[in-house]
Amino acid sequence: MLNGFGRMPLVNNNTYLELAKRDFNRCQVQHQLEWHGLQKWFIENGLETFGVALRDVLRAYFLAAACIFEPSRATERLAWAKVSVLANIITKYLHSDLSGNEMMERFMHGGLHEGNSTISWRKGDAKEDILVGVLQQFIDLLAQETLPVGEGPMYINNLLRCAWIEWMMQLINREDDTYDSSVIQAGSCMVHDKQTFLLLVKIIEICGGRIGEASSMINSKDGACFIQLASSICDNLHHKMLLSQDTETNEAAMSHMDEKIEAGMQELTQNFLQTHDDGASSETKRTLLSVVRSCYYAANCPRHVFDRHVSKVIFEHVF
């Protein structure tokens, strides 16, 4: 069948090949401009002081661009990358600093319903001020750039803030003995636990104008089967990433985790291909699947291969 398809002159010809190359290169130029802006955002806000390497920011952006590549969806794409970076930094900060609850309180009362983006109410240390300021500015920007809905930017701002607050509360209350708060884990900007996975999906959906689905996810504790399965897979991938820090000691546990992940991925794919409604829209299911697949790729792809893919897709023109 493939051989026959390859001999079809209306499809397999140089004209379509040249059009595909031009389309890829145009898309790549936009992604390069976005990456330049993302670097500027990261450096100007002093986020390197939290131990995240610029290379990891690029990897996070690559995953977002690989899954959401359409030029018109820049807001969703950049939100994916920035949420990945900020969630990783805040996770480390809240686990390593006893004043994590205070930071969350300041963020909660910094304009939850008023849309107040001023920073005069902050009284934390320098790092805390950076985090709260960057997060507030990020939310304000997203509220303005998100596809318009009837409720307006103020509603979107509150929805985004609620998503972050819910995530922080879960993070502070979580007991996780596998987490080492002293370092930024390799790959943690790309392989998310289930709480961060859900935060990321919620924000992507809000930015895409799919407010109804995002609101349902935020306000409902009992997610649909698809959402629960996707969350479980991401949690297992994140656990595998932590175990991989000592592969010799954790070899048996990693093997068992791989079996669970593979079984989960098969079930998730079958579920996605089915047509019956499980409570999530088709677009939201697509977002969930995209984030899970990106985590799976990041958890299993060797770093040198990963970086080669980044170079080819983001920086190397096709001639």
Residue, then its C-alpha position, 0 to 999 in steps of 0.5 A: m500500500l505504501n509503495g503504491f501511495g509513493r507512486m501517486p504523482l498527485v501526492n508524491n512530487n517535488t511541488y508538495l515537497e517544496l511547499a512542505k519545506r517552506d511551511f516548516n521553515r516559516c513555522q520554525v522562524q516563529h518558534q525561534l522568535e518565541w524562544h528568543g522572547l522566552q530566554k529574555w523572560f527567563i534571564e530578565n526575571g532572574l530565574e537562573t538563580f533558582g538552579v534551572a539551566l537555560r538548556d532545560v527551558l529550551r527543552a521544555y519549549f521544544l516539547a510545547a512546540a512539538c505538540i502545539f506547533e500551529p502559529s496561531r496557538a503561540t499563547e498556549r505554546l508559551a504558556w506550556a513552557k513557562v508553566s513547566v519552568l515556574a512549577n518546577i521552581i516553585t516546587k523546589y522553593l516550597h519544599s525547601d523553605l519553611s515559609g512556603n505557606e506564607m508565600m502562598e498566602r501572599f499570592m492568594h491575597g494579592g488580588l484574587h478577585e480584584g485583579n491587583s497586580t501591584i507588588s506593594w503587599r509583598k514582604g517576603d525575601a528576595k527570591e520569594d519576591i521574584l517568584v510571586g512577581v513573575l507568577q503574577q505578571f505571567i497570569d496578568l499577561l495570559a489573561q490579556e492574551t487568552l482567546p476572548v470569552g464572554e466573561g472577560p479578562m478579569y474572570i480569566n485572571n481569577l480562573l488562572r489564579c485559582a488553578w495555581i492556588e489549588w496546585m500550591m495547596q496540594l503541593i504543600n500538603r503532599e508528603d513525598d519521600t522520594y523528593d529531594s528538595s536540595v536540588i532541581q531534578a534533571g528532567s523535572c521541567m519536562v516530566h511532571d507529577k499528576q498535580t503539575f500535569l493537571l495544572l499544565v492542562k488546565i492553563i493550556e485549555i484556558c489559554g485556548g479559550r476552552i474555558g468550560e472544560a478548564s472550569s469543570m476540571i478546576n471545580s470537580k474533584d472527580g475527574a473523568c476516567f481519561i483524566q484520571l488515567a492520564s494523571s496516573i501515567c504522568d505520576n508514574l513517569h515522574h516516579k520513574m525519573l526520580l528512581s533513575q537517579d540511582t538505576e543500579t539500586n532501583e533497577a527492579a522498581m524501574s522495571h515494574m514501573d515501566e510495565k505499569i507505564e506501558a500498560g497505561m499508555q496502551e489503555l489511554t490510546q485506546n480510550f482516546l481513539q474511542t468515540h464515546d463521551d467520557g466527560a472531556s471534550s475532544e480538544t481537551k482529551r487531545t491536550l491531555l494526551s499531548v502532555v502525557r506523550s511529551c512526558y513519556y518522550a522526555a522520560n525515555c529519550p536519552r539526553h543527547v538524542f533529545d538535544r539533537h531533536v531540539s537542534k534539528v526542529i528549532f534551529e536547523h532550516v530544511f533546504 
